[in-house]
Each structure stands twice: as C-alpha cells, then as structure tokens.
Amino acid sequence: MMKAADGKVGTREFFSIVVFSIAIKATDTAPSILFDTGGNAAWMMPIFSLFVIAGPFSLLLWLMKKHGKGLIELLSQLFGKYIGGFFCFLLFLIAFGGTSTNSRSYIDIVNVMFYPKAPVLLLLFLLLVISSYLIAKRGLEAIGRAAWFIVPTIYIILIFLILSVLQEVEWLRIFPIAGSGFQEVIKGSISQSSIYGNMILLTALFPFVRSYESFRRASFLGLATCCVTLAGFLAIYVMVFDYPEIVNIAYPYQQLTRMASIGEIITHIEALYLGMWVISANIHFALSLYISAYFFSRALQLEKFEPLLLPFAGLALLLGMQEDNIFHVTKYREILIVYSSWLLISLPICLWMADWCRGRLKK
C-alpha cells in the first residue's frame, strides 16, 4: 500500500538530498580549487573539512532538538525578527550565489567538453529554466524521491568508472602523503570547509523532514558518504593524472570518463557518464533553487516561496551569462567558498551563545 504524500521526506530521501547537494562537487570545478590549495594532498582536505564542520553542525543539531525547530526558526527565535531576517538574507546570498556560479561552471564543462557549438545561453536555459525549475516546482518531496531513485544508479556507475580506469592508476603518485605539509593542508581545509556548507543550509529544511531522528540519521550518513566520495575521487585524480599536471586540468572528472573503456573494443563510453551527470546536475540545481527561494521568502517574511522559483531561475541565468569564461567563474566560486566557510562555521556557535544568554537571563 502506497503512503499518501504529505509534503515531507524520510531518511532515505533526505540522505539522497544530502548526497546530491555535496558529493556532486567531486565532478565539477571544485577539485581544481582544492588542488590549488592542497597540492597532491588535496584528497585529505575533505576529511579534515568534515571534522571542521562536524562540531558546528552537531551544535546546531543539539539546538534543533532542544527547540524542535529548523535553522530559520532558530534564527528568528534566538536573534529576533530583524537580525534573524538579516542572517536569512546572508544565507540566501550564499545559496543563490552558489547556484548562479555553479550553474555557469557546469554549462562551461558541457560546452567545452561535449557541445562546443551549442550556445551557452541555450544550455543555461535548458538547465535552469526547463529542467531544474520544473523539478523544484514539484516540491521537496518530489526532489527527494527523484534523488533516492537515481542515487543507487549513480554510485554503481561511479564504481564502474573507477574499475574501468584502474589500469591507469599509479599508487605512488599520492606521495608525499601530506603534500607541502599538514599545516598547509589543515589551513586549506578550514578555509575551504564550505564544500560541506550545504549541510548547514539544509538544516533550514528540518520542518519538511518527518522526524528529528530521520534528519539526524540521514545527515550523518550523507556526510560520511560525501566525504568518502570526495576524498576517493580526488585521490583517483592524483593517481591517474599525477601532480602538478592535475592543476592544469580544469575538468578532471570529464577527462577521467574519456579514459574509461570496456576492454579494448568498447572505448568511447563517456556518453553514459555524461547522461547520468546531467541528471544529477538537474536535481542538484533544483534543490539549490528551492533552498534559495525558501531563504529569501523567510528573510522578507513571505508566506509562500514557490512563486519565487521561476524568477530566481531566470535571475541565475542572467547572472551566469555575465561571466566571460570558466576562469572568472572559478575565481568567483573560490571567493564564495572561502568567505561562506567562516560564516557557516561561526553561525551555529553564535546561535548557541544567544541561546545560552537567553537561558541565563531567564534564570
């Protein structure tokens, strides 16, 4: 017997949402940014970054359990209506800034690697307005179910990709294990910790999850899966392409798919990986649009946020068209990652301090 749709997601669906929100970064331009910082030890940065974000995230989970509310409701309750609205607007800028810059970087990958004659405007329109908007319009429950339906296939294909390039792997290329030194790697892991920053943003969706236990279980399982995915693929990139050559490869995942083959007869199978990657990108940006509209509506105390999805999709398209090439997009994305890292790390600590101060005042 099928369950009636109630607009909420369970453990499986929210786990898939976390995976599509974070793990997909292993296949875009994020590895290039990490390799610039960590060198051949960049594969260790997702592990250290997870430990950096785990503390603030656990603190935020404790506050959510204590008050029974999501991030936006906590901001309003602990900081007040206006200060809470200001922080909601900052979080909207982070979410929407990531949507506009990342969408353009994804389109540049498709344009350069697969469809060089296709207009960038058309590709952006298809990604944001046609595909992602239509998915986001169906609601978070539809996004979660689509993500859960696709995620097993995605990981089967990724495992198959790794197995098909094992003959190109040189294990010794991963050494020296700490690259330029653990101090540099840890410093870079802190400044780049917003690769998991979407997990802080996703706490705003707590009212759409069926229970706190489902949210907590899906969050930790999702973070662990994302960490293994990011670290594993960064290590594969180093062992296949070597360092420092990997720094000059803008799209390592797409280059890896071009090297994949089935024996010596079936060699050009990158179309399979491209198709699943595009489907993953559609779900990823549908979720990004949904979160951006949700934060903006709560910042302005609007009752409904669904009507904002189409205008934000169009605005993201216009902003994405302002960039000349992938190098500018990557530069802006790196700036966004660094500055948002500090905000997302410090926000749960500030909420905890506000909660502590309110408790002291009541006593």
N, C-alpha and C positions, 0 to 999 in steps of 0.2 A: 504494500500500500504506500503510495507516494505522500510525502508530507506537503501540507499546504504552505504556499510561500508566505512568509511573514516579514520579508524585507531584511532578515538578519542572516548572518553567516555563522557556520560552526567551526570546529577545529580544523577540519580538512581544507575548507575554503579559505580561511584566514591564513593558514600555513602556505597555501599556494599564492595568496596575495603577497605575502612577505617575500617569497622566492622570486616572483616576477618583478617586485619592486626593487630588489637589491642584487640578486645573483646575476641578472642580465647584464650588469655592468662589466662582467668579465668578457663580454663580447663586443663592447663599444670602444670609445676612445679613452675610458678610464685607465686601462693598463698602461697606455703611453704616459699619462701623468704620473702614475706610480713608479714606472721605470725611471723617469727623470729624477725622482726623489731618492728612491732606494737602490737603484742600480740592479745588479743581478740578484740582490736580496729582497727585491720588491715583493716576492711571493710571501715573505714573512709579515709584511705590513698589514694585510687583512687580519692576521691572527692577533697582532698587537692592538690594532684598532678595535677589534672586538672586545678585548679586555678594557680598553679605554672607555668605550661606550656602554659596557655592561654595568658599571657602577651607577652612572646617572639613570640608565634605563630601569635598573632594579629599584632605585629610589622612587622613580616615577610610578612603577607598578605598585609599590607599597602605598603611595598616596592614593592611587586609583582604587585599591582595595579598601583603604580606610574610609574614603568618602563615597565610594560607589559611583564615581564619575570619570569621564574621559578627560583628555588634556584640555579641551576648550572650556569645559565646565569648571575644571580646576583653576584655570587662568582667571575666569570671571569671579569665582568664589574667593580665591586667596589674594588676588591682586586688585579686585574691584572691577567695576564695569568698564571704565575708560582705560586704565592701564592694561587690563586683560585684553581689551579690544585692540590696543596698540600692539601687544605681543602677537595676537592673532594675525594682524596685518603683516608683521615681520615674517611670521611663518608662511603666510600666503606668498610673500615675495620670494622666499626660498623655494617653495614648491613650484610656483609658476615660473620663476627664473630657470629652474632645472628643466621644466617642461619645454620652454622655448629654445634653450641652448642645446639640450639633448636631442630634441626632435630634429634640429638642423644637422647635428652631427650624424645622426642615423641616416638622414637623407643624403648627406655627402658620401657616406660609405656606399650606399646603394648606387648613387650617381657615378662615383669614380670606379667602383669595382665591377659593376654589373650593367648599368644602363647609362653610359656616358652621353648619349644623345637625347635622353629624356630631360625635359625642362624641370629645374629644381622646384619651381612654383607648383607644377602639376603633382610632383611626388609628395611635396609637403601637404598639398590639399587632400590627396588620397589618404595620407597617413593620419592627419589630424581631424579633418572635417568629415570625411567619408567613413573611415574605419573606426578610429578611436572615439569620436563623438557619439556615433551610433551605439557603440558598446557601452560607453559611460551613461548614456541616456536610459539604458535599461536598469540602472541601479547597481548598488554594490553587490547584491545577491547574485545578479547575473554575471558580474565581473568575477566573483569568487567561484561560481560554478564553472564558468569557462576556463578559469585558471586551473582548477582542480582536474578538469577533463583533459587539459593539454599537458600539465606538468610531468606526468609519468612518461609520456612520449618524448618530451624534450630531453629528459635525463637519459633515456635509452639511446637516443640519437647522439647525445654528448659522449656517453661511454663508448659508443661505436666509433665516434670520431677519434677519441684518444687511442683506441685499439688500432685503428687504421693508420696512425702516424707513428706507432711505436718504433718502427724501423728507422725513423729519423731522429730518435731521441738519443742524446749523448748525456749520460747521467753526470759526468764530471763537470759539465758546464755550469752546474749550480754552485760550484765552489769558486771563491771562498764563500763559505756559508753565510757570513754576516756582511758581505759586500764591502762597503767602505767603513764599516764599524757598527756595532749595535747601537751606539749613541745616536748616530745619524738615522738609523732605521727607526728607532723609537720616537725620535723627534718628528720624523716624517709621518709616522703612524698617528701621532696626536693631531698634527695639522691636517691630515687627510682623513680623519676619523668619520667625516660626514658621508663616506661611502656607505656607512650604516645609518646615516642620519634619517633616512626614510622611516626607520623603525620608530624614532621619536615622533615623527609626523603621523604615523599610522595609529598612534595611541588616541588620536582625535576620533578614530572610528570605533572606539570602545562601545558606544551606545548601539552600534549596529551588529555587535557580536552577542551570541546567545547567553554567554556566561563569562564570569571573570576567569574561571579555570580554563575554559576553551581559549580565551585570549592569551593567557599566560603560557599554556602548553604550546599553542601554535607559534607564539612569538619566539620562544627559546628553541624549538625545533627548527623554525625557519632561519633564525640567526646562525645556528650550527650548520645547517645545510648551505647557507650562503657563504659562510666562512670557508668551508671545505671546497666549494665551487670556485671561489675567487682565488684562494691560495693555490689550489690544484692547477688551474688554468694558467696562472702567472708562472708557476714552476715549469709547466709544459712549454710555454712560450720561450723561456730562457733555455731550456734543454734542447729545443728544436732550432731556434734561430740564433742562439748564443748572444752574449753581451760583449761589446756595446752595440752590435748590429741591431738588436731588438729596439733600441732607442729610435732608430731611423725608420722603423716600420710603423706606420700610422694605424693600420688595421690588422693586428696580429691574428685575430680570430678568423677573419676572412681569408688571410693568407694561409692559415692552417687548413681551412676547408678545401682550398685549392690543391693542397698537397695530398689530401686523403684519397685513397683508392681501395678497390676491392680486388686484390691480386694484381696481375699485370695486364688484365684485359679491360676491366671497368675502372677507368681512371677519373673521368670528369663527373663527379657526383656532387659538386658544390651546390647544384640547384636544389638538392634535397635539404641541405643545411640552410640555404637562403630562405626557402619557403617556411620552415619552422621558425627561423629567426624573425621573419617579418610578422608572423602570427604572434610571437612573443612580444614584439615591439608594439603591436596594436593593443594588446592587453596592458602592457606597461604604461603607455601614454593615456589609455582610457582611465586607468587608476590615477595617474597624475592630474588629469583634468578634473576628475571627481574630487580629489583632495583639495586642489586649488580653489575650486568653486565653493567647497564647504568652508574652508578657512575664511575666504572673502566674505561670504554671507554672514558668518558669525562675527566677524570684525565689525560689520555695519549693522548688526542686529536684525538681519533679514530673516523672515520666516522660511522662505523656500530658496533653495540654491540651484535646483535643476535648470531653471531658465537661464542661468549664467553659463552653462556648459558650452553652448554654441558660440556666444560672444568670446569666451576665453579661447576656444579653439581657433577662431578667426584671428584674435589678437596674437596668439602664439605663432600663427602662420606669418603674420605681418612682421613680427619681431624676428622670426627666423630668417626672413628674406633680407633683413638689414645687413647680415654678415656677408662678407665677400668670399671667404674661403674657410676651410676646416681649421687653419692655424689660428685665425681670430676666434673661432668658436671654442677651440680647446683652451685658449688663453683665458677667455671669459669664464669658462667652466671651471678652470683651476682656481681662479679668484673666488668664485662662488663656493667651491668646496672648502677652501681654507677659512673664509670668514664665517660660513654657516657652521663649520665644525665647532668653533668656540661658542657660538650661541646655543647650539643644540646640546653641548656638553654642560653648559652652565645653567640652562633653563630649569632642569629638574632640581638642581641644587638651590636655586632661588625660590622655587615653589616650596621645597622642604623648609627653608628658612622662614618663609612667610607663614607656613602652617605652624611652625614652632612658635613664632612670635605671637600668633593669634591664640595659641593654646596658653601661653604664658599670661597674656592679657586677660583671658577669661578667668584664670586662676586668681 
